Amino acid sequence: MASLKLKIKGGKAAFISACAPHSGKHYDERQAFYHELGNSLQGLQHGPKSVLGDTNARIYRRLPGEEELIGNGVFTNSEATMPDNANRHLLVEMCE
């Protein structure tokens, strides 16, 4: 994970480059990554924030209650199973 902060008119813009561990890695390692990424975002000053990179999270579809987090542009796979310990859930939790 790396971050870049730029002074812009009216404040600072922050860009974080991150590559999450894939789903084959131990759950605790993946959870720690998303926790660290979330803390990094919370610790940034006011201004625009962008996360770039690979979250290694398959969204599959938007679940009820996720309308504020996941837009309409998701390619829906209603038949896909979402494991309880998938990166998808860690990503949604961090975004909340």
Backbone as CSV, one residue per row, in Angstrom:
resi,resn,N_x,N_y,N_z,CA_x,CA_y,CA_z,C_x,C_y,C_z
1,MET,0.852,-1.151,0.000,0.000,0.000,0.000,0.911,1.230,0.000
2,ALA,0.538,2.207,-0.833,1.282,3.463,-0.904,0.270,4.594,-1.049
3,SER,0.638,5.769,-0.527,-0.265,6.908,-0.649,0.487,8.128,-1.148
4,LEU,-0.259,9.002,-1.788,0.265,10.252,-2.322,-0.729,11.341,-1.969
5,LYS,-0.228,12.402,-1.346,-1.077,13.542,-1.001,-0.602,14.745,-1.802
6,LEU,-1.550,15.418,-2.433,-1.234,16.579,-3.259,-1.973,17.795,-2.732
7,LYS,-1.266,18.911,-2.648,-1.932,20.162,-2.298,-2.690,20.648,-3.517
8,ILE,-3.953,20.945,-3.303,-4.783,21.478,-4.371,-5.502,22.707,-3.832
9,LYS,-6.101,23.448,-4.702,-6.842,24.620,-4.267,-7.940,24.185,-3.295
10,GLY,-7.914,24.725,-2.105,-8.928,24.406,-1.117,-8.599,23.234,-0.217
11,GLY,-7.425,22.655,-0.304,-7.093,21.549,0.590,-6.078,20.588,0.000
12,LYS,-6.308,19.310,0.240,-5.419,18.260,-0.240,-6.238,17.158,-0.907
13,ALA,-5.642,16.540,-1.903,-6.218,15.351,-2.536,-5.319,14.178,-2.174
14,ALA,-5.907,13.047,-1.904,-5.138,11.863,-1.516,-5.454,10.703,-2.454
15,PHE,-4.403,10.000,-2.829,-4.518,8.818,-3.670,-3.812,7.674,-2.950
16,ILE,-4.509,6.553,-2.808,-3.927,5.376,-2.180,-3.878,4.267,-3.222
17,SER,-2.717,3.689,-3.391,-2.543,2.543,-4.277,-2.450,1.306,-3.389
18,ALA,-3.337,0.348,-3.628,-3.393,-0.822,-2.761,-3.676,-2.078,-3.574
19,CYS,-3.115,-3.172,-3.124,-3.381,-4.475,-3.738,-3.688,-5.463,-2.621
20,ALA,-4.944,-5.850,-2.524,-5.393,-6.731,-1.440,-4.927,-8.158,-1.665
21,PRO,-4.717,-8.896,-0.572,-4.407,-10.320,-0.707,-5.582,-11.055,-1.350
22,HIS,-5.300,-12.035,-2.183,-6.365,-12.783,-2.856,-7.051,-13.721,-1.879
23,SER,-8.171,-14.272,-2.304,-9.017,-15.082,-1.426,-8.348,-16.379,-0.961
24,GLY,-7.256,-16.779,-1.586,-6.538,-17.975,-1.150,-5.685,-17.731,0.091
25,LYS,-5.468,-16.473,0.437,-4.685,-16.140,1.634,-5.557,-16.329,2.874
26,HIS,-4.914,-16.460,4.017,-5.633,-16.669,5.267,-6.542,-15.476,5.548
27,TYR,-7.727,-15.756,6.103,-8.728,-14.723,6.354,-8.182,-13.598,7.230
28,ASP,-7.421,-13.925,8.259,-6.883,-12.896,9.160,-5.979,-11.910,8.427
29,GLU,-5.205,-12.400,7.471,-4.325,-11.529,6.677,-5.154,-10.578,5.809
30,ARG,-6.205,-11.108,5.190,-7.064,-10.277,4.346,-7.829,-9.254,5.185
31,GLN,-8.327,-9.684,6.333,-9.056,-8.782,7.219,-8.142,-7.659,7.711
32,ALA,-6.898,-7.986,8.054,-5.936,-6.976,8.510,-5.659,-5.956,7.409
33,PHE,-5.571,-6.421,6.159,-5.337,-5.501,5.041,-6.476,-4.487,4.936
34,TYR,-7.719,-4.958,4.916,-8.861,-4.049,4.777,-8.990,-3.121,5.985
35,HIS,-8.639,-3.612,7.158,-8.655,-2.774,8.360,-7.615,-1.658,8.205
36,GLU,-6.422,-1.999,7.755,-5.364,-1.001,7.555,-5.760,0.010,6.480
37,LEU,-6.359,-0.455,5.398,-6.800,0.442,4.337,-7.873,1.399,4.863
38,GLY,-8.835,0.893,5.614,-9.876,1.722,6.197,-9.303,2.771,7.143
39,ASN,-8.354,2.359,7.968,-7.708,3.310,8.886,-6.939,4.373,8.119
40,SER,-6.303,3.993,7.030,-5.575,4.962,6.200,-6.532,5.997,5.626
41,LEU,-7.676,5.558,5.157,-8.666,6.485,4.606,-9.217,7.418,5.676
42,GLN,-9.493,6.892,6.850,-10.031,7.719,7.931,-9.015,8.742,8.413
43,GLY,-7.741,8.400,8.341,-6.696,9.288,8.834,-6.335,10.420,7.893
44,LEU,-6.897,10.424,6.694,-6.560,11.463,5.723,-7.318,12.742,6.021
45,GLN,-6.704,13.861,5.674,-7.313,15.171,5.856,-8.541,15.302,4.969
46,HIS,-9.235,16.423,5.140,-10.393,16.722,4.296,-9.952,16.832,2.837
47,GLY,-10.835,16.539,1.942,-10.560,16.630,0.521,-10.857,15.320,-0.164
48,PRO,-10.733,15.314,-1.481,-11.033,14.093,-2.241,-10.048,12.971,-1.935
49,LYS,-10.573,11.741,-1.894,-9.771,10.549,-1.624,-10.076,9.519,-2.703
50,SER,-9.051,8.899,-3.232,-9.236,7.863,-4.252,-8.401,6.648,-3.891
51,VAL,-9.012,5.475,-4.019,-8.289,4.222,-3.829,-8.136,3.588,-5.202
52,LEU,-6.905,3.307,-5.557,-6.582,2.709,-6.849,-5.908,1.369,-6.597
53,GLY,-6.042,0.467,-7.514,-5.363,-0.812,-7.379,-6.320,-1.973,-7.544
54,ASP,-6.077,-3.038,-6.796,-6.857,-4.265,-6.923,-7.330,-4.703,-5.548
55,THR,-8.637,-4.667,-5.330,-9.176,-5.103,-4.042,-9.385,-6.619,-4.002
56,ASN,-9.162,-7.285,-5.119,-9.348,-8.741,-5.207,-10.688,-9.169,-4.623
57,ALA,-11.726,-8.381,-4.906,-13.060,-8.665,-4.383,-14.042,-8.801,-5.541
58,ARG,-14.679,-9.932,-5.620,-15.747,-10.132,-6.615,-17.056,-9.685,-5.976
59,ILE,-17.710,-8.720,-6.569,-18.923,-8.156,-6.001,-20.131,-9.071,-6.256
60,TYR,-20.216,-9.679,-7.403,-21.295,-10.575,-7.839,-22.616,-9.844,-8.059
61,ARG,-23.123,-9.184,-7.041,-24.395,-8.464,-7.149,-24.537,-7.554,-5.931
62,ARG,-25.454,-6.617,-6.056,-25.742,-5.714,-4.937,-26.802,-6.373,-4.059
63,LEU,-26.518,-6.451,-2.779,-27.452,-7.034,-1.826,-28.330,-5.943,-1.230
64,PRO,-29.499,-6.296,-0.697,-30.364,-5.288,-0.074,-29.604,-4.512,1.005
65,GLY,-29.760,-3.199,0.996,-29.087,-2.335,1.960,-27.755,-1.803,1.485
66,GLU,-27.292,-2.236,0.322,-26.000,-1.794,-0.193,-26.125,-0.736,-1.292
67,GLU,-27.313,-0.179,-1.451,-27.561,0.787,-2.526,-26.655,2.018,-2.421
68,GLU,-26.303,2.412,-1.217,-25.443,3.591,-1.025,-23.984,3.291,-1.335
69,LEU,-23.617,2.014,-1.339,-22.228,1.623,-1.536,-21.944,1.095,-2.930
70,ILE,-22.883,0.366,-3.486,-22.667,-0.307,-4.769,-23.707,0.213,-5.756
71,GLY,-23.240,0.754,-6.851,-24.137,1.342,-7.841,-24.783,0.313,-8.750
72,ASN,-25.505,0.823,-9.741,-26.229,-0.031,-10.678,-25.324,-0.702,-11.705
73,GLY,-24.083,-0.282,-11.812,-23.190,-0.778,-12.853,-22.558,-2.128,-12.570
74,VAL,-23.065,-2.864,-11.616,-22.508,-4.171,-11.276,-23.074,-5.222,-12.226
75,PHE,-22.201,-6.052,-12.789,-22.659,-7.163,-13.607,-23.198,-8.222,-12.658
76,THR,-24.489,-8.455,-12.715,-25.153,-9.330,-11.757,-24.983,-10.796,-12.132
77,ASN,-24.649,-11.578,-11.136,-24.602,-13.025,-11.276,-25.418,-13.596,-10.125
78,SER,-26.714,-13.722,-10.332,-27.624,-14.133,-9.261,-27.409,-15.576,-8.819
79,GLU,-26.708,-16.358,-9.614,-26.485,-17.758,-9.270,-25.168,-17.981,-8.535
80,ALA,-24.331,-16.955,-8.483,-23.023,-17.106,-7.843,-23.183,-17.229,-6.334
81,THR,-22.393,-18.109,-5.754,-22.379,-18.218,-4.298,-21.301,-17.286,-3.755
82,MET,-21.620,-16.625,-2.658,-20.673,-15.701,-2.038,-20.248,-16.287,-0.700
83,PRO,-19.029,-16.801,-0.621,-18.565,-17.361,0.655,-18.599,-16.297,1.760
84,ASP,-18.890,-16.732,2.974,-18.981,-15.805,4.107,-17.678,-15.060,4.372
85,ASN,-16.551,-15.654,4.030,-15.267,-15.014,4.320,-14.627,-14.393,3.070
86,ALA,-15.441,-14.069,2.068,-14.923,-13.510,0.817,-14.459,-12.069,0.997
87,ASN,-13.519,-11.652,0.160,-13.042,-10.271,0.178,-14.178,-9.291,-0.071
88,ARG,-15.194,-9.714,-0.774,-16.335,-8.851,-1.060,-16.912,-8.281,0.229
89,HIS,-17.105,-9.137,1.208,-17.693,-8.731,2.478,-16.749,-7.802,3.254
90,LEU,-15.459,-8.078,3.174,-14.486,-7.212,3.827,-14.465,-5.822,3.184
91,LEU,-14.564,-5.775,1.862,-14.594,-4.498,1.145,-15.838,-3.696,1.511
92,VAL,-16.999,-4.336,1.500,-18.246,-3.641,1.844,-18.188,-3.135,3.286
93,GLU,-17.692,-3.964,4.182,-17.567,-3.560,5.593,-16.665,-2.332,5.726
94,MET,-15.545,-2.318,5.010,-14.633,-1.178,5.073,-15.300,0.079,4.526
95,CYS,-16.061,-0.057,3.447,-16.720,1.105,2.832,-17.813,1.684,3.716
96,GLU,-18.429,0.832,4.520,-19.473,1.314,5.430,-18.872,2.223,6.466
